[in-house]
């Protein structure tokens, strides 16, 4: 009973302070963009679904127009966002230096080797295909970034990175914790009843610290012992003529793990192929006609394989790995006559863009032909939407596209992805929907097999 009273006290105090904060500091004078009715204090908190929110926001766009607003109190309280300051500029500069098209090309043999390993692993243990995809992608990221060879799933650095991504995934879920709706609760100490989010935040900070420092230190030791392999860390530390800010370099290396979303796209490709065997057959015929028997595709063949490229583009469009792209405003802004207050988390609904019927007819249909043999330079390609715009565009886009293309092309050349069959020979198709409620969540179970 005492514990319940304490919890009520915490909620009551948070409610009073949040009302005060909202009334005197959050409200702004001006015309806000249209949107659904906002309730006092909680705003649109209970109108935002916990999964596939981009679909609901797409409905809001149809109802309220291109620019809509929702007041989800405290959304920024658990979301770590970096302002475009000098540190961000230096970080992006380092990444662009090592991730431009020419630099990525130097890793092509690694991509091909890991893609072939992926196919063989899927043939041997098709039920673990998601693990195989993740292992392929993380192996590439750790080698390109730190020159570290990942031998198995129990690799200590991989486990550190996995923990960080799980924490990030949890923090990206709107309203995951009470502090999301009562922002002032973030000032409550860890020992206070009901402040579990504070302990989780402390654990997340520790995990992030370990992830940024441990693999970096190991890479430095390899450089000092003259056993280092070419990598982002090795190249920058051994070739730069000026002093490098180590903390910025650590941050740049840590951001490389965002490339794990390549695994999402490759998983989406598998799902699409199970439902569209005719696409597999057409792609295999193209590979065979261009490369002939006995040679596997590489990055250098991308321009010669337009249909395979179209499959990659359609996977990016059909199930975008980043349904939302957003940032937090540091100052008030005016957009189309509407006031966007500072502190607002502005989300571009990427999913709505890639499913816009005016751009892509029948958007829910998986159809690579919409991008195959396109000669119209004005056609908006999905990769231009997925990897962001302007100064906030993804610096690792060339790496990501190269990894995805190599995995897709190699799989099409070596394997046939088919659904599992029951004892009567009837195909068992996996669920056709694809939910992405977090950075690591795959809301489907593929029970197929890969056969050469």
N, C-alpha and C positions, 0 to 999 in steps of 0.2 A: 504493500500500500504506500509505504514511504517512497519507494522508487517511482511509482506512478505519479505521486504528487510532485516529485522533483522534475519529472519529464514535463508535467503540465506547467510547472514554474518556468522551465527553460523555454517552452513554446510560447508561454504568455509574455515573457520578457522579450523574446525575439519578435513577437507580433507587434508589441508596442513600439520597439525601436525601429522596426522595418516600416511601420506606418509613418513614424516621424521622419525617417530617412526618405521615404518615397514622397512624402508631401512637400518637404522643404528642399530636397537636393536632387531628386530624380526628375520631377515634373518640369517640363519646359514649355514656354509659351511658343506658339507657332502651330502651323498646320501639319499634322502627321500624315503619313501615307494611309490609305484606307486599309481596313482589315476587320476581322471578326470582333465582336463586342469584348471589351476588356473589363474584367471584374476588378473591383477594388483590391489593392495589394498584390494579388496573385496574377493579375493581367490575364494572359492567355495560357497560363500554366497547364490547365487541365484539358485544353483543346489540342495540345501537341501530342501526337501518338508516340509511344516509346519505340516503335519499330517502323521502318519505312516512312519516316516523316516526310520525305521529299514528295511522296505521292499526294499526301494531304495538302502540302504547300502548293503543289501544282493545281489542285482544285481551287485553292484560295486565289491563285493567279487568274484563273478563269472568271472567278466571281468578283474579285476586287481590282483586277487590272495587273499590269506588268510590275508595278511597285506596290507591295503590300507591307504591312507592319504587324508585328505581334510583340506583346510585352511579356517575355518570359523572364521573370525576376531572377537575377543572380546567375544568369547563364554563364557569364564570364568569371564567376567566382571559382569554378573548378577547371576552367579551360585555360591552359597556358598558351598565350599568344605573344609573339615577339613583334614589337614595333619595328618599322623600317628605319632603324637608327644606324649609326656608324658601324656597330658590331655586326648587324645584319648585312650591311653592305660588304664588309670585309669577308664574312663567311661565304656569301654568294660568290664573291670574286675568286676565292680559293677553289670552290666547287666548279665554277665555270672553267677554270684553268685546267682541271683534271678530268672534266666530263664533257669536253667539246667533242664533236664527231670524230676528229682525228685521234684523240686520246682514247676514246671508246673503241675504235677500230683495233687498237693494239691488244685488246682483250678478247678478240673474236675467237681465238682457239680455245680459250677457257669456256666461253659460252657454248661452243660446239661440243666440247667434252662433257660438260655438265648436262646438256640437253640429251645426249646419247645415254648417259647414265640414268637419266630420268626415265627414258623409254624402257630400258632393260629392267629397272626396278619395278615399273608398272606391269611389265609382262610377268615378272616373278611373283609379285604380291599386289595385284590390282586393288585389293580391298584397302590398301594403305596409300592410295594415290595422292591424297591431300598431304600426307607426311612427306612423300617423295617430292612433291612440288615445292613445299616449303624448304626442304633440305637443299634442293637445287638452287633456289633463289638466295637463301642465306649463305650458302657456300660461295656463290659469286660475289655477294656483297662483302663478306669478310675478307676474301682474297683481294678484291679490287681496292678495298679501303685500307686494310691493315697488312696485307700479305700473309694472312693467317689461313692455314689449311684446316677446314672443318672435316673431321673424320667420321663423326657420328652425331646422333641426335642429342647425346649427353654432353656435348662440348660446353665447357663452362661459360664461354663468352656468348654462345648462342642462348643459353639459359638466361643469362643476364639480360640480353636484348629482348628475349621473349617476355620476360617479366615487365620490362619497361613498356613494351607494346600493349600488354594486357592492362597496365595501369592507364595508359593513354586511351585505350578503347573504352574503359570504364568512365573516364573523365569526360569523354565526348558524348556520353548519353545524357540528354537533357533530363533534368529533375531526378538524377540518380540519387542525390542526397538531399536532406532537408535544407542544407545550406543553399541549395540551388534556388529555393523559393524564399528563404529568409537570409539574405546575404550577410547581415550583421552577425550571424552565428559564427562566421569565420574567425571572429575575435574571441570566441569561447576557448578556454584552455583545454588541453588534451584530457585531463583528468575529470572534466566535468561530465556528469551523466548525460548520455545522448550525443556525445561529441566523438563518435566513432570515426567520422570523416576526418578529424584532425589527426588521429593515429594513422589512418590509411594514407593521408597526405605525407606524413613524416616518413613512412615506409617507402612511399613512391619517390620521395626526394633522395633517400638513401640508395635505392635501386638505380636511379638515374646517375648518381655520383659514381657508383661502382661501374656502370656500363660505360660512362665517358672516360674513365681513367684506366681500368684494367687492360683492355685490349690495346689502348694507346701506349701504355707503359711497356707491354710485351713487344710491340712493334719497335719502340725505341731501343730496347735491349737487343733485338735482332740487328738493328742498324749498327750499334756499338760493337757487336761481335762479328760483323761483316757476313751475316747469314741472311740478311733481309732480301725478300723478293720484291720486284717492282710493285708499287702500290701508291695510293694517294698520299699516305703518310711518308713513305720512303722518298717519293719523288719531291715532295715539298721540302722536307727537312734536309735533303742532301743536295738539292739543286738551287735553292733560293739564295740570292746574294744579299738579301736584307733580313733583318731580325723578324722572326715570326712570333706573333702572339700565340702562345701555346694553348691558352684557353679557347681562343677562337678556332684554332685548328682542331681541338678536341670536339668542339661543338659542330664543326663542319663534318667531321668524321661520323659523329653520332647521327646527324641528319641523313646520312646515307642509308640508314636502316628503313627510312621511309619507302625505299624501293621494294619492301616486302609486299607492297600492293601489286607487284607483278604476279605474285602467286594467285591473287584474286582473279586477275584477267585470264590466266592460264586455266584456272578452275572453270571459269565461265566458258572458255573455249571447249573444254571437255564436255560440259553439259550440252552445248550447242551441237556438237558433233554426234552425240547420242541421238538427238532428235532429228538430225539432218544428215543422214548417210550420203545423200546425193551431193552434198557440199564436199564431203571427204573425197568422194570419187572424182569430182571435178578438179579438186586441188591436187590430188595424186597424179592425175593425167597431165596437169600443167607441169608439175615437178619432173615427171618422167620425160616429157617432150623437150624440156629446156636443158635438163642436166644429164639425161640418159641414165641407164642402169649403173649402179656401182658408185655413184658420187652423191654425197649428202649435201643439202643446201647450207650456205653460209651467209653472213651478213652481206658479203659482196654480191650475192645473187638477188638481193631485194628488188632492184629495179627490173630484173628479168622475170619476176614472179608476181605479176599484178594481182592475180586472183588470191594468192596466199596473203598478200598485203591487204587485200580487201577484207579477208576473213579477220585479220587483226583489227582493222578499223571498225568492223561491225561488232566485234567483241567489246571494244572500248565503248561503242555507242549503246549497245544493247543492255549491258550491265556495267555502267561506269564505276570504276573503283573508288572514285570520290564523288558521291552523289551531291555533296555540298562543297562549295569553296567559299571560305569566309574570312573576315578579319574584324577586329574591334576598332571602332573609330576613336582616335585620340582627341579629336575636337569636333564641335558641332559642324554639320555640313548641310547644304541645301541641294536637293536633287529633284529636278522637275517641279520645283516650287514647294516641295515637301521638306520639313525640318527633320533631319536625322540627328538626334542628340548624341553628344560624346558618350562613349561607353556602350553604345549600341553594337551588338554583334550582328553584322551584316552578312547574310548568306546568299550567295548566288546558287540557285538551284540548277546544278549541272545536269541532273537527271531530267529535269523539265526541258532543258535545251536539247539534249540528245534524243528526246521523245517528242519533239515539236513536229506536228504533222505537216506544217508548211515547209519544213526543211527536209524531213524524212517521212515520206508517205508510209502508212501502215507501220508506225514505229515499234509496235510490240512484236512484230514479225522479224525473225532473224533472217536477213537477206543480204549476203555479201555482194550480190550483183549491183546494189546501189552505189558501190564504190569501185567496182571492177572496171578497168579500162576507161576511167573518167578522164576526159580531155578538157572539161570546163574548169578553168582555173579559179572560177568564182565559187565552186562547190566547197562548202564548209566541211572540212574533215574532222572527225571526232577527236583526234589527238590534239587539235588546236583548242578544243574546249576542255579536255580532260586535264591537261598539264598547266592550266592557268594562263594568265595574261600579264603582259608588261613586266614590271620589276618584281612581281610576285610569282612569275612563272616558275615552274619546277626546273631547277638547274640540272636535275638528273634525268630529264626526259629522253635524251639520246641514249643513255644507258638503259633505261627502262624499255624503250621501244626495241632496242637491239636484243635484249634478253628475251622479250616476249616473242619477237619474230623468230628467233633461233629455235625456241622451244616449240612453237607452233609448226614451223616448217619441218623440223626434224621429226616430230611426232607424225605429221602427215606422210612423211617419206617412209617411216619405219613401221608404223602401227595402224591398225584399224580399230577405232574405238566403237565398241558395240555394247548394247545393254545386256544385262544378265537375263537368262531365260529360266523359267521354272521347269518342273519335271515333265510338263507336257510340251515343252518347247516354246511356250508363249513368252514374249519379251516382257521384262519388268522395267518399265521406264521410271527414272527418278522424278521427283516433283519438278514441274517446269518453272516454278517461280524461284526467285533468287533474292533473298533478303540480306541486306548488309546493314546491321544495326551497330556495327563497330568495326574497328580497324582489323580485327582478327576473326570476325564471325562469318561462317558460311552456313546458310540456312537451307542446305539441301544435302542429301546423302546419295552419292553416286555409287551404285553397286555393279558397275560394268567391268569389262576386262579389255586389255590391250593385247592384240595378237599380231605378230609380224606376218 
